[in-house]
């Protein structure tokens, strides 16, 4: 078990509570700026992220710098015990920069250069853009690197998107040349003999385009990898331009949408991981499915550095950009915020502190509404949470002792979505990963979300749903993991292609065939209305019985060294293996040949998690809708019981001595949880 116990900032060794703050929008009204300080203290807020989109206020014209307003903000912060993440302002450039240097504007996949506007509308490759960001960043670092109120650097904002300009095309070709060395190697990796797409000169290679090449899967995969590499290079360029002034200040960048960038690759340049969470709460009869999915993403971001992360943005009430902007019902702000803490966050921060008066996010939720005072339901919710975070500050810096991991690789995700078969109406890779995670989450099994390149040795149970892109090295690592006593679970559509999206030859699941003990001969995509079934064999080692529904995907497998646990019930392959287990060395590897429902996954993981000995937060059965998560500092275990269900619930404790983290009172054997309720307990940690 890795125990961290180090605060993200020694200046603020408690939970961070605050928001994105935009004082440059209110420089015309000094009363607002003074009132903000009073309200921040009243709300129990101790940190703000400032300057995120302030480039035009900091440098209104090229080479003309104005820092007086930020000087004033930081001086007020210092005098009132409030701290700041200083942002580099590259997320949105001033108009003078676009007008004078049009090369900084992003070019779309259609090869059309954008006009000035929006945000993230810039080219990471552009030497001019890098030069101009370095200048403003160095000025900020020089002025504020040693300021007592500054606790770290907030690098840009929600990196994302790609640029297809000539500069990026040349950079892509250079990246490919470094990776492949020769055109012959590139052509082989991309299998360009298909459709006569063979390249004979590097200048012929371009990024994927909707009106050009977009059907070479290896090329699509490499473009996404290149975009990640280029974005990280830009991020590092920004970090280098500020950290020289004070290397002790940590740097982070707030992550958000997972579609375009492999965030795991940022681990080498960031000191702390932060992300922005905006769930659509209150959609459906209960919040279990959504709560579990947000739990997955908390686990994902925590696992990137395997230490506490920051919830850098959330909304205290509603958004303005989702299809429907629901308010948080009573209790939900507390539950959703403390869920992040339960999964390893050391902060709860919001977008935004004070609602903007105009432009696109003027109706986005904020701590301070347009009315401008504290007498609102949202402000009371935020202030109450501020008090709770202060009460449980001992938890800050503690670790999550997960012995279970979900294997989730970005390039596997990209490749699955690009596969063109066997179900172009949807293989639902992410839904599948979330379903497996949810079955563990509902049972209080702490779970990391790791990549193929990570160390597998800390875990007793690894779950790798749809590991379609599986390189030989990953196959060897998983084989060694099982051989040494680990438990592996994987599914259909695994071990299909290598790192270039080329199919493994010699029989699927490729590098996993020995570990799983099966040969997957064929795979069938089912229509949405089609159903098959899994019938469990009597006396199977899981101790399960009966039939379960199967849908969407059915793989026809041969058991080689594996033991069959269940058969298909229907179609021409009725009676053939649908669920297997293979013993290898000291461990076991389970294989699901078909997509199975939540009912099966819950029963399956109840048995497999117990068999593997993987740690749970609470050694007792949890009611439907309730989850338990655990953090530890090695002396105390902090147990978070959360009810995302539609009904109140009671949780039976497991016989150990517990005290309430807020009141300090001893807990009885049963804890009551209302709808949207959370209880935080502590117990003595088990050593060794």
C-alpha positions as CSV (number, residue, x, y, z in Angstrom):
1,X,0.0,0.0,0.0
2,X,1.4,3.4,-1.0
3,X,0.6,6.1,1.6
4,X,1.1,9.7,0.6
5,X,0.2,11.9,3.5
6,X,1.8,15.0,1.9
7,X,-0.2,18.1,1.4
8,X,-0.3,19.5,-2.2
9,X,0.9,22.8,-0.8
10,X,2.6,23.2,2.6
11,X,1.1,26.7,2.7
12,X,-2.4,25.2,2.8
13,X,-2.2,21.7,4.4
14,X,-6.0,21.3,4.6
15,X,-8.7,20.7,2.0
16,X,-8.8,23.4,-0.7
17,X,-12.2,25.0,-1.2
18,X,-12.7,27.8,-3.7
19,X,-13.4,28.7,-7.3
20,X,-12.4,30.2,-10.6
21,X,-12.2,33.9,-9.8
22,X,-12.3,36.6,-12.5
23,X,-11.7,40.0,-10.8
24,X,-10.6,41.5,-14.1
25,X,-14.4,41.5,-15.1
26,X,-15.1,43.8,-12.2
27,X,-12.3,46.3,-12.2
28,X,-14.8,49.1,-12.8
29,X,-16.5,48.4,-9.5
30,X,-14.1,48.4,-6.5
31,X,-17.0,47.5,-4.1
32,X,-17.5,44.1,-5.8
33,X,-13.8,43.3,-5.2
34,X,-13.9,44.2,-1.6
35,X,-17.2,42.4,-1.1
36,X,-15.8,39.3,-2.6
37,X,-13.2,38.9,0.2
38,X,-16.0,39.1,2.8
39,X,-18.1,36.5,1.0
40,X,-15.1,34.2,0.4
41,X,-14.4,34.1,4.2
42,X,-18.1,33.6,4.9
43,X,-18.3,30.7,2.6
44,X,-15.2,29.0,4.1
45,X,-13.3,29.4,0.8
46,X,-9.5,29.4,1.2
47,X,-8.2,29.3,-2.4
48,X,-9.1,30.8,-5.8
49,X,-7.8,30.2,-9.3
50,X,-7.2,33.6,-10.9
51,X,-6.0,34.8,-14.3
52,X,-7.3,31.9,-16.4
53,X,-8.7,34.0,-19.2
54,X,-7.0,37.3,-18.3
55,X,-4.4,37.8,-21.0
56,X,-6.1,40.9,-22.5
57,X,-6.2,42.4,-19.0
58,X,-2.6,41.6,-18.3
59,X,-1.2,42.5,-21.7
60,X,-3.8,44.8,-23.4
61,X,-1.3,45.5,-26.2
62,X,1.8,43.7,-27.3
63,X,4.6,44.4,-24.8
64,X,2.3,46.6,-22.6
65,X,1.8,44.9,-19.2
66,X,-0.6,45.7,-16.4
67,X,-0.3,43.9,-13.2
68,X,-1.6,46.4,-10.8
69,X,-5.1,44.8,-10.5
70,X,-3.6,41.4,-9.8
71,X,-1.2,42.9,-7.3
72,X,-4.2,44.3,-5.5
73,X,-6.1,41.0,-5.5
74,X,-3.1,39.0,-4.2
75,X,-2.5,41.6,-1.5
76,X,-6.1,41.3,-0.3
77,X,-5.8,37.5,-0.4
78,X,-2.6,37.6,1.7
79,X,-4.2,39.9,4.3
80,X,-7.2,37.6,4.7
81,X,-5.7,34.1,4.7
82,X,-6.8,33.3,1.1
83,X,-4.5,31.6,-1.4
84,X,-4.3,31.5,-5.2
85,X,-3.5,29.2,-8.1
86,X,-2.1,31.6,-10.7
87,X,-3.1,30.6,-14.2
88,X,-1.1,31.0,-17.3
89,X,-3.6,32.8,-19.7
90,X,-2.9,30.8,-22.9
91,X,-6.4,29.3,-23.0
92,X,-7.7,32.4,-24.9
93,X,-5.6,34.9,-26.6
94,X,-6.1,38.7,-26.9
95,X,-7.3,40.0,-30.3
96,X,-4.1,41.9,-31.0
97,X,-2.2,38.6,-31.0
98,X,-4.5,36.9,-33.6
99,X,-4.5,40.0,-35.8
100,X,-0.8,40.5,-35.9
101,X,0.2,36.9,-36.0
102,X,-2.5,34.9,-37.8
103,X,-0.3,31.7,-37.7
104,X,-1.4,31.3,-34.1
105,X,-5.0,30.6,-35.1
106,X,-5.9,26.9,-35.4
107,X,-6.6,25.2,-38.7
108,X,-9.4,22.6,-38.8
109,X,-9.3,19.1,-40.3
110,X,-11.0,20.7,-43.3
111,X,-7.8,22.8,-43.8
112,X,-9.6,26.1,-43.1
113,X,-8.0,28.5,-40.7
114,X,-10.2,29.7,-37.9
115,X,-11.1,33.4,-37.3
116,X,-10.2,35.0,-33.9
117,X,-12.6,34.0,-31.1
118,X,-13.8,31.3,-28.8
119,X,-11.0,29.6,-26.7
120,X,-8.5,26.8,-27.4
121,X,-8.4,28.3,-30.8
122,X,-4.6,28.2,-31.1
123,X,-1.8,26.2,-32.6
124,X,0.5,24.4,-30.1
125,X,3.2,24.1,-32.7
126,X,3.4,27.8,-33.7
127,X,6.8,29.3,-32.6
128,X,5.1,32.7,-32.3
129,X,2.4,31.3,-29.9
130,X,5.0,29.6,-27.8
131,X,7.1,32.8,-27.7
132,X,4.2,35.0,-26.7
133,X,3.0,32.6,-24.0
134,X,6.5,32.3,-22.6
135,X,6.8,36.1,-22.4
136,X,3.6,36.6,-20.4
137,X,4.3,33.5,-18.3
138,X,7.8,34.6,-17.4
139,X,6.4,38.0,-16.4
140,X,3.9,36.3,-14.1
141,X,6.5,34.0,-12.6
142,X,9.0,36.9,-12.0
143,X,6.3,38.9,-10.2
144,X,4.4,36.3,-8.3
145,X,6.7,33.2,-8.0
146,X,7.6,34.1,-4.3
147,X,4.3,35.7,-3.3
148,X,3.1,34.4,0.0
149,X,-0.5,34.0,-1.3
150,X,0.5,31.9,-4.3
151,X,0.4,28.1,-3.9
152,X,0.9,26.9,-7.4
153,X,0.5,27.2,-11.2
154,X,-2.7,26.5,-13.1
155,X,-1.4,25.8,-16.6
156,X,-3.8,27.1,-19.3
157,X,-7.3,25.7,-19.2
158,X,-8.8,22.4,-20.3
159,X,-6.3,21.6,-23.1
160,X,-8.0,20.0,-26.1
161,X,-8.5,20.0,-29.8
162,X,-6.0,19.7,-32.7
163,X,-4.6,21.9,-35.4
164,X,-4.0,20.9,-39.0
165,X,-1.9,23.8,-40.2
166,X,1.3,23.5,-42.3
167,X,3.4,23.8,-39.2
168,X,1.5,20.9,-37.6
169,X,1.8,18.8,-40.7
170,X,5.6,19.2,-40.7
171,X,5.7,18.4,-37.0
172,X,3.6,15.3,-37.6
173,X,5.9,14.1,-40.3
174,X,9.0,14.7,-38.1
175,X,7.3,12.8,-35.3
176,X,6.6,9.9,-37.6
177,X,10.1,9.9,-39.0
178,X,11.5,9.7,-35.4
179,X,9.1,6.9,-34.6
180,X,9.4,4.8,-37.7
181,X,12.7,5.8,-39.2
182,X,11.8,4.8,-42.8
183,X,8.8,5.0,-45.1
184,X,9.0,1.2,-45.5
185,X,8.4,0.8,-41.7
186,X,5.6,3.4,-41.8
187,X,3.9,1.7,-44.7
188,X,4.1,-1.7,-43.0
189,X,2.7,-0.3,-39.7
190,X,-0.2,1.4,-41.4
191,X,-0.8,-1.5,-43.9
192,X,-0.9,1.1,-46.7
193,X,-1.0,-1.5,-49.4
194,X,-4.7,-1.7,-48.8
195,X,-6.5,0.5,-51.3
196,X,-3.1,1.4,-52.8
197,X,-2.3,4.0,-50.1
198,X,1.4,3.3,-50.1
199,X,3.5,6.5,-49.4
200,X,6.6,7.1,-51.5
201,X,7.7,10.4,-50.0
202,X,7.3,11.9,-46.5
203,X,5.7,15.0,-48.0
204,X,2.7,12.9,-49.0
205,X,1.8,12.1,-45.4
206,X,-0.9,14.4,-43.9
207,X,-3.2,14.4,-40.9
208,X,-6.6,12.7,-41.2
209,X,-9.2,14.8,-42.9
210,X,-12.9,14.4,-43.7
211,X,-12.3,15.1,-47.3
212,X,-9.0,13.2,-47.5
213,X,-7.5,10.2,-45.8
214,X,-9.4,9.0,-42.7
215,X,-9.7,5.2,-43.2
216,X,-6.2,4.1,-42.3
217,X,-6.6,3.1,-38.7
218,X,-2.9,3.1,-37.9
219,X,-2.7,6.6,-39.2
220,X,-5.7,7.8,-37.2
221,X,-4.2,6.2,-34.1
222,X,-0.8,7.9,-34.6
223,X,-2.4,11.3,-35.3
224,X,-4.1,11.1,-31.9
225,X,-0.9,10.1,-30.2
226,X,0.9,13.0,-32.0
227,X,-1.7,15.5,-30.8
228,X,-1.2,14.3,-27.2
229,X,2.6,14.5,-27.6
230,X,2.3,18.0,-29.1
231,X,-0.1,19.2,-26.4
232,X,2.2,17.9,-23.6
233,X,5.2,19.5,-25.2
234,X,3.3,22.8,-25.2
235,X,2.2,22.2,-21.6
236,X,5.8,21.5,-20.6
237,X,6.9,24.7,-22.4
238,X,4.5,26.6,-20.2
239,X,5.5,24.9,-17.0
240,X,9.2,25.6,-17.8
241,X,8.4,29.3,-18.3
242,X,7.0,29.7,-14.8
243,X,8.7,27.1,-12.5
244,X,12.2,28.6,-12.9
245,X,11.1,31.4,-10.5
246,X,10.2,29.0,-7.7
247,X,10.6,25.2,-8.4
248,X,8.7,24.4,-5.2
249,X,5.4,25.7,-6.5
250,X,3.4,22.7,-8.0
251,X,2.0,22.9,-11.5
252,X,-1.3,21.4,-12.6
253,X,-3.6,21.7,-15.6
254,X,-7.4,21.1,-15.3
255,X,-8.4,18.1,-17.4
256,X,-12.0,17.7,-18.7
257,X,-13.1,15.9,-21.8
258,X,-11.3,12.6,-22.3
259,X,-12.0,12.3,-26.0
260,X,-8.9,13.8,-27.7
261,X,-5.9,13.5,-25.3
262,X,-4.3,10.7,-23.5
263,X,-4.2,12.4,-20.1
264,X,-2.1,9.6,-18.6
265,X,0.8,10.8,-20.7
266,X,0.8,14.1,-18.7
267,X,2.1,12.3,-15.6
268,X,5.7,13.1,-16.6
269,X,5.2,16.9,-16.6
270,X,2.6,17.6,-13.8
271,X,3.1,17.8,-10.1
272,X,-0.6,17.2,-9.3
273,X,-3.6,16.1,-11.5
274,X,-6.8,18.1,-11.5
275,X,-10.0,17.7,-13.4
276,X,-13.4,19.4,-14.0
277,X,-16.6,17.4,-13.2
278,X,-20.0,18.4,-14.4
279,X,-22.5,15.4,-13.9
280,X,-26.1,15.7,-15.0
281,X,-27.5,14.9,-11.5
282,X,-31.2,14.0,-11.1
283,X,-31.6,12.5,-14.5
284,X,-33.5,9.3,-13.9
285,X,-35.0,7.7,-10.8
286,X,-31.8,7.6,-8.8
287,X,-28.2,8.6,-9.1
288,X,-26.5,5.2,-8.8
289,X,-25.4,4.8,-12.4
290,X,-24.3,8.4,-12.7
291,X,-22.6,8.4,-9.3
292,X,-20.7,5.3,-10.2
293,X,-19.5,6.8,-13.5
294,X,-18.3,9.9,-11.8
295,X,-16.6,7.7,-9.2
296,X,-14.8,6.0,-12.1
297,X,-13.4,9.3,-13.4
298,X,-12.4,10.3,-9.9
299,X,-10.5,7.0,-9.7
300,X,-9.0,7.6,-13.2
301,X,-7.6,11.0,-12.4
302,X,-6.4,9.9,-8.9
303,X,-4.6,6.9,-10.5
304,X,-2.6,9.0,-13.0
305,X,-0.1,9.9,-10.3
306,X,-1.4,7.5,-7.7
307,X,-1.8,10.3,-5.1
308,X,-4.5,12.8,-4.2
309,X,-5.9,14.9,-7.1
310,X,-7.8,18.2,-7.2
311,X,-11.4,18.7,-8.2
312,X,-10.5,22.0,-9.9
313,X,-14.0,22.8,-11.3
314,X,-17.5,21.7,-10.4
315,X,-20.7,23.7,-10.3
316,X,-22.3,24.7,-7.0
317,X,-25.7,24.7,-8.6
318,X,-26.2,24.2,-12.4
319,X,-24.4,24.6,-15.7
320,X,-25.6,26.6,-18.7
321,X,-24.2,24.4,-21.5
322,X,-25.8,21.0,-20.9
323,X,-28.9,20.0,-22.8
324,X,-31.0,20.5,-19.6
325,X,-29.6,22.6,-16.7
326,X,-31.0,21.0,-13.5
327,X,-30.5,22.5,-10.1
328,X,-28.8,20.4,-7.4
329,X,-31.5,19.2,-5.0
330,X,-31.1,19.5,-1.3
331,X,-28.1,17.3,-0.1
332,X,-26.7,16.8,-3.6
333,X,-24.0,19.5,-3.4
334,X,-22.7,18.0,-0.2
335,X,-22.9,14.4,-1.5
336,X,-21.3,15.1,-4.9
337,X,-18.5,17.3,-3.5
338,X,-17.7,14.8,-0.7
339,X,-17.8,12.0,-3.2
340,X,-14.7,13.6,-4.8
341,X,-13.0,13.7,-1.4
342,X,-14.0,10.0,-0.8
343,X,-12.3,9.0,-4.1
344,X,-9.1,10.9,-3.3
345,X,-9.5,14.6,-4.0
346,X,-7.9,17.2,-1.8
347,X,-10.1,20.0,-3.0
348,X,-13.6,21.1,-4.0
349,X,-13.5,24.0,-6.3
350,X,-16.1,25.6,-8.6
351,X,-16.6,27.4,-11.8
352,X,-17.3,30.1,-10.9
353,X,-17.0,32.4,-7.9
354,X,-19.3,35.2,-9.1
355,X,-21.6,35.0,-12.1
356,X,-20.5,36.9,-15.1
357,X,-22.8,39.7,-16.1
358,X,-22.6,39.0,-19.8
359,X,-21.4,36.6,-22.6
360,X,-21.7,32.9,-22.9
361,X,-21.5,31.8,-19.3
362,X,-23.6,34.5,-17.6
363,X,-26.1,31.9,-16.5
364,X,-23.6,29.2,-15.4
365,X,-23.8,28.4,-11.7
366,X,-21.7,30.3,-9.3
367,X,-21.2,30.7,-5.5
368,X,-22.3,34.4,-5.8
369,X,-25.4,34.9,-7.9
370,X,-26.3,38.1,-9.9
371,X,-28.2,39.2,-6.7
372,X,-24.7,39.7,-5.2
373,X,-25.2,38.6,-1.6
374,X,-25.0,35.6,0.6
375,X,-28.7,35.1,1.2
376,X,-29.2,32.3,-1.3
377,X,-29.7,28.5,-1.1
378,X,-26.6,27.9,-3.2
379,X,-24.4,30.1,-1.0
380,X,-25.6,28.4,2.1
381,X,-24.8,25.0,0.6
382,X,-21.3,26.1,-0.2
383,X,-20.7,27.6,3.2
384,X,-22.0,24.5,4.9
385,X,-19.6,22.4,2.8
386,X,-16.8,24.8,3.7
387,X,-17.4,24.0,7.4
388,X,-17.5,20.3,6.7
389,X,-14.2,20.4,4.8
390,X,-12.6,22.2,7.8
391,X,-14.0,19.6,10.2
392,X,-12.5,16.7,8.3
393,X,-9.2,18.3,7.3
394,X,-7.3,15.4,8.9
395,X,-8.2,13.4,5.8
396,X,-6.3,15.7,3.4
397,X,-3.2,14.1,1.9
398,X,-4.3,10.6,2.8
399,X,-4.2,7.8,0.2
400,X,-6.5,5.3,-1.4
401,X,-5.4,1.7,-0.7
402,X,-6.7,0.0,-3.8
403,X,-5.8,-3.6,-4.6
404,X,-8.1,-3.7,-7.6
405,X,-7.5,-2.0,-10.9
406,X,-9.4,-1.4,-14.2
407,X,-7.2,-1.4,-17.3
408,X,-8.2,1.6,-19.4
409,X,-5.9,2.7,-22.2
410,X,-6.6,5.7,-24.4
411,X,-5.1,4.2,-27.5
412,X,-7.2,1.1,-27.0
413,X,-10.3,3.3,-26.6
414,X,-9.4,5.2,-29.9
415,X,-8.8,1.9,-31.7
416,X,-12.0,0.3,-30.6
417,X,-14.0,3.3,-31.8
418,X,-12.2,3.1,-35.2
419,X,-12.5,-0.6,-35.7
420,X,-15.4,-0.8,-38.2
421,X,-16.9,-4.0,-36.8
422,X,-18.4,-6.1,-35.5
423,X,-21.1,-3.7,-34.3
424,X,-20.9,-0.3,-36.0
425,X,-24.1,0.6,-34.2
426,X,-22.0,0.7,-31.0
427,X,-19.6,-1.6,-29.2
428,X,-20.1,0.6,-26.2
429,X,-16.5,0.3,-24.9
430,X,-16.8,3.0,-22.3
431,X,-20.2,1.8,-21.1
432,X,-18.7,-1.6,-20.7
433,X,-15.7,-0.3,-18.7
434,X,-18.1,1.7,-16.5
435,X,-20.4,-1.3,-15.9
436,X,-17.5,-3.4,-14.7
437,X,-16.3,-0.6,-12.5
438,X,-19.8,0.0,-11.2
439,X,-20.1,-3.6,-10.0
440,X,-17.0,-3.1,-7.9
441,X,-18.0,0.4,-6.7
442,X,-21.4,-0.8,-5.5
443,X,-19.6,-3.3,-3.3
444,X,-17.2,-0.8,-1.9
445,X,-14.1,-2.2,-3.6
446,X,-11.6,0.6,-4.0
447,X,-10.4,0.6,-7.6
448,X,-7.5,2.3,-9.4
449,X,-7.8,3.0,-13.2
450,X,-4.5,2.2,-14.7
451,X,-2.8,1.9,-18.1
452,X,-0.9,-1.0,-19.7
453,X,2.4,0.7,-19.0
454,X,1.8,0.9,-15.2
455,X,3.1,-1.5,-12.6
456,X,0.6,-4.4,-12.0
457,X,2.3,-5.7,-8.9
458,X,0.3,-3.7,-6.3
459,X,-2.9,-5.3,-7.3
460,X,-4.7,-8.6,-6.5
461,X,-7.4,-8.2,-9.1
462,X,-7.1,-6.5,-12.6
463,X,-10.1,-6.1,-14.8
464,X,-9.5,-5.4,-18.5
465,X,-12.8,-5.1,-20.4
466,X,-12.5,-5.2,-24.2
467,X,-8.7,-5.0,-24.3
468,X,-8.8,-4.9,-28.1
469,X,-5.4,-3.2,-28.5
470,X,-3.1,-5.5,-26.6
471,X,0.6,-5.4,-27.4
472,X,3.0,-8.3,-26.8
473,X,4.5,-6.6,-23.7
474,X,1.1,-6.2,-22.1
475,X,0.3,-9.8,-22.8
476,X,3.6,-10.8,-21.0
477,X,2.9,-8.5,-18.1
478,X,-0.6,-9.9,-17.6
479,X,0.7,-13.5,-17.9
480,X,3.3,-12.8,-15.2
481,X,0.6,-11.1,-13.0
482,X,-1.6,-14.2,-13.1
483,X,1.3,-16.6,-12.8
484,X,2.3,-14.8,-9.6
485,X,-1.1,-15.2,-8.0
486,X,-3.2,-12.3,-9.4
487,X,-6.7,-12.6,-10.7
488,X,-7.4,-11.2,-14.2
489,X,-10.9,-10.6,-15.7
490,X,-11.3,-9.7,-19.4
491,X,-13.9,-10.0,-22.1
492,X,-14.7,-10.5,-25.7
493,X,-12.9,-8.3,-28.3
494,X,-9.6,-8.6,-26.4
495,X,-6.2,-9.3,-27.8
496,X,-7.2,-8.4,-31.4
497,X,-4.7,-5.9,-32.6
498,X,-1.2,-4.6,-31.8
499,X,0.0,-1.1,-31.3
500,X,-0.4,-0.2,-35.0
501,X,-4.0,-1.5,-35.0
502,X,-2.8,-4.5,-37.1
503,X,-4.6,-7.8,-36.3
504,X,-2.6,-10.4,-34.3
505,X,-2.0,-13.5,-36.4
506,X,-2.2,-17.1,-35.1
507,X,-5.5,-16.9,-33.3
508,X,-7.3,-14.4,-31.0
509,X,-6.9,-13.3,-28.2
510,X,-3.3,-13.0,-29.4
511,X,-0.9,-12.2,-26.6
512,X,-3.5,-13.3,-24.0
513,X,-4.2,-16.7,-25.5
514,X,-2.0,-18.7,-23.1
515,X,-3.2,-16.6,-20.0
516,X,-6.8,-17.1,-20.8
517,X,-6.6,-20.6,-22.1
518,X,-9.1,-20.1,-25.0
519,X,-9.1,-19.6,-28.7
520,X,-11.7,-17.1,-30.0
521,X,-12.7,-18.3,-33.5
522,X,-15.5,-16.0,-34.5
523,X,-17.4,-13.0,-33.1
524,X,-21.0,-12.0,-33.8
525,X,-22.6,-8.6,-33.5
526,X,-26.3,-8.9,-32.4
527,X,-29.0,-6.5,-33.4
528,X,-30.2,-4.3,-30.5
529,X,-33.4,-6.4,-30.1
530,X,-31.5,-9.8,-30.2
531,X,-30.8,-11.7,-27.0
532,X,-28.8,-14.8,-26.1
533,X,-28.1,-16.2,-22.7
534,X,-25.5,-17.5,-20.3
535,X,-26.4,-20.7,-18.4
536,X,-24.0,-21.4,-15.5
537,X,-22.9,-25.0,-15.0
538,X,-23.9,-26.7,-11.7
539,X,-21.1,-26.7,-9.1
540,X,-19.0,-24.1,-10.8
541,X,-16.2,-22.6,-8.8
542,X,-17.9,-19.2,-8.6
543,X,-20.8,-20.6,-6.6
544,X,-23.3,-19.0,-9.0
545,X,-26.3,-20.6,-10.6
546,X,-29.1,-19.9,-13.1
547,X,-29.3,-18.1,-16.4
548,X,-28.3,-14.5,-17.3
549,X,-29.2,-12.4,-20.4
550,X,-26.5,-11.9,-23.0
551,X,-26.7,-9.2,-25.7
552,X,-24.8,-7.1,-28.4
553,X,-21.7,-9.3,-28.7
554,X,-21.3,-13.1,-28.7
555,X,-17.9,-14.6,-29.3
556,X,-17.5,-18.3,-30.3
557,X,-14.6,-19.6,-28.3
558,X,-12.8,-22.9,-27.8
559,X,-11.7,-23.9,-24.3
560,X,-8.0,-25.0,-24.6
561,X,-6.6,-25.1,-21.1
562,X,-9.6,-23.1,-19.6
563,X,-12.4,-24.6,-17.5
564,X,-15.9,-23.8,-18.8
565,X,-18.1,-22.2,-16.2
566,X,-21.1,-21.4,-18.4
567,X,-22.6,-22.0,-21.8
568,X,-24.6,-20.1,-24.3
569,X,-28.3,-20.9,-24.3
570,X,-29.4,-19.9,-27.8
571,X,-28.6,-19.7,-31.5
572,X,-26.5,-22.2,-33.4
573,X,-23.8,-21.9,-30.7
574,X,-26.0,-23.0,-27.8
575,X,-24.0,-25.2,-25.5
576,X,-20.6,-23.6,-26.4
577,X,-18.5,-21.8,-23.8
578,X,-19.6,-18.3,-22.8
579,X,-17.7,-18.0,-19.5
580,X,-14.4,-19.6,-18.6
581,X,-11.6,-19.5,-16.1
582,X,-8.0,-20.6,-16.6
583,X,-5.6,-21.5,-13.9
584,X,-2.1,-20.4,-14.6
585,X,0.7,-20.7,-12.0
586,X,-0.7,-19.3,-8.7
587,X,-3.5,-17.2,-10.3
588,X,-6.6,-17.3,-12.4
589,X,-7.9,-15.6,-15.5
590,X,-11.6,-15.2,-16.2
591,X,-13.1,-14.6,-19.7
592,X,-16.5,-13.4,-20.6
593,X,-17.3,-14.2,-24.2
594,X,-20.4,-12.1,-24.4
595,X,-21.8,-8.9,-23.0
596,X,-23.6,-9.6,-19.8
597,X,-25.9,-7.4,-17.7
598,X,-25.4,-5.5,-14.5
599,X,-27.1,-8.3,-12.5
600,X,-24.5,-10.8,-13.6
601,X,-21.6,-8.4,-13.1
602,X,-22.7,-7.7,-9.5
603,X,-23.0,-11.4,-8.7
604,X,-19.7,-12.2,-10.5
605,X,-17.6,-9.6,-8.9
606,X,-19.0,-10.3,-5.4
607,X,-17.5,-13.8,-5.8
608,X,-14.3,-12.9,-7.7
609,X,-13.4,-10.0,-5.4
610,X,-13.8,-12.1,-2.3
611,X,-11.8,-15.0,-3.9
612,X,-9.0,-12.6,-4.9
613,X,-8.8,-11.0,-1.4
614,X,-9.0,-7.5,-2.8
615,X,-9.6,-4.8,-0.2
616,X,-13.0,-3.4,0.4
617,X,-13.9,-0.3,2.4
618,X,-16.3,-2.2,4.6
619,X,-16.5,-5.9,5.3
620,X,-20.3,-6.0,5.2
621,X,-23.0,-6.1,2.6
622,X,-24.0,-2.7,1.2
623,X,-27.7,-1.9,0.4
624,X,-28.6,-1.1,-3.2
625,X,-27.7,2.4,-4.1
626,X,-25.0,2.7,-1.3
627,X,-21.3,2.7,-1.9
628,X,-18.4,2.8,0.5
629,X,-15.0,4.3,-0.2
630,X,-11.8,4.4,1.9
631,X,-8.8,6.7,2.4
632,X,-6.1,6.1,4.9
633,X,-3.1,7.8,6.5
634,X,-1.7,4.6,7.9
635,X,-3.0,5.4,11.4
636,X,-6.6,6.0,10.7
637,X,-8.9,4.6,8.0
638,X,-11.5,7.1,6.8
639,X,-14.7,5.4,5.5
640,X,-17.2,7.3,3.4
641,X,-20.7,5.9,3.2
642,X,-22.8,7.4,0.4
643,X,-26.4,6.9,-0.7
644,X,-27.0,7.5,-4.4
645,X,-30.2,5.5,-4.4
646,X,-33.9,6.6,-4.5
647,X,-34.7,5.5,-1.0
648,X,-33.2,6.0,2.5
649,X,-31.0,3.1,3.5
650,X,-29.3,1.5,6.6
651,X,-25.8,0.2,6.5
652,X,-24.7,-2.5,9.0
653,X,-21.1,-1.9,10.1
654,X,-18.7,-4.8,10.3
655,X,-18.1,-5.0,14.0
656,X,-15.1,-2.7,14.2
657,X,-15.0,0.4,16.4
658,X,-16.0,3.5,14.4
659,X,-16.4,7.2,15.3
660,X,-18.2,9.9,13.3
661,X,-15.5,12.1,11.6
662,X,-17.5,15.3,12.2
663,X,-19.0,14.8,15.6
664,X,-16.4,12.5,17.1
665,X,-19.2,10.3,18.6
666,X,-19.0,6.6,18.6
667,X,-21.1,4.8,16.0
668,X,-23.5,2.0,16.7
669,X,-23.8,-1.1,14.6
670,X,-26.1,0.5,12.0
671,X,-25.7,3.8,10.2
672,X,-28.8,5.5,8.6
673,X,-28.4,7.3,5.3
674,X,-31.2,9.5,3.8
675,X,-31.5,10.0,0.0
676,X,-28.4,11.9,-1.1
677,X,-26.9,11.2,2.3
678,X,-23.3,10.7,3.3
679,X,-21.7,9.7,6.6
680,X,-17.9,9.9,7.2
681,X,-16.4,7.5,9.8
682,X,-13.0,6.7,11.0
683,X,-11.5,3.6,12.5
684,X,-8.0,2.4,13.5
685,X,-6.1,1.4,10.4
686,X,-5.0,-2.2,10.0
687,X,-1.2,-2.5,9.8
688,X,0.5,-4.8,7.3
